[in-house]
Amino acid sequence: MSSRADRAEDTQRALRMHTFQQVDVFCSSPYSGNPVAVVFEADCLSVEAMQSVARWTNLSETTFVQSATESSADYQVRIFTPRAELPFAGHPSIGTGHAVIESGFVDAHKTKLVQQCGAGLIELKVDGTGEERQIFVAGPKPAIDTLPDKEQDALSSALDLLSTECEESFIIDVGPRWLTLELASEESVRGCTPNFRVITEISTRNNLTGLTIFSLADKKERYQVCVRSFAPAAGIDEDPVCGSGNICVGTHLHHTGRLPLVGQRYVASQGREMGRDGYATVLVEQSGEKISVGGKARTCLAGSIDI
């Protein structure tokens, strides 16, 4: 027979267990997109505990689902990189939306979810069901700034590129702040060698999440834009498929008048350089005031975690 102490220990362990899912986001098939860890029953967790779990999962983001404190929200989410909390991020929002539907935390028949997060109330649109379901998240209204002139040489050296390969760059703030740079060709994007030390220095000096580079696709058949995102200052050298980075690319294209070259709804390819094959759909509405990113998601791991 188990002792009273054993039973007490079992009870305490049960209280520490949290439902856990690892969700692949922007995937064309399982394990081809960007994973996010989603932890439920997180109301009682401290910031220190959540940050500790995020360091341990070592994914680009780990999210924690809590009860909403806003009456119009379906749930609240806290989003952590291995190093810091983010007010908003695209792929974790989509992955968390998928997880709350799959787990029954929200009604599976809902076509709209309202997520409470550090950036406020964020709307998610649910399109379809099952394996064909796509979830779209609208980012906060973007704010656009320019990189100081004194940083331009550092930016070129960060990617080991000639100035002729670089087009315009802007700092775009959608919660995360991405320095967003268009390159002259898909070959330049896929073939560049990032200098993570220099990117970290630029990010630190300018309070950036990181650097997102993109180009128009060569063939524009399955996808119209090619993207890569680097965030070494946040503990992620390269993000396999970045939701907020893709929102910033859509903002950049609209701001520079180049959006008609790909359309108001286009598909971006990201992750091949990391052995992935992710696809993000970007939708630009309301004259660039509302930009959404979406894609498919799959639960690849489900169970519980002891925190």
Order of alpha helices (4+ residues) and beta strands (2+ residues): alpha-beta-beta-alpha-beta-beta-beta-alpha-beta-beta-beta-beta-alpha-beta-beta-alpha-alpha-beta-beta-beta-alpha-beta-beta-beta
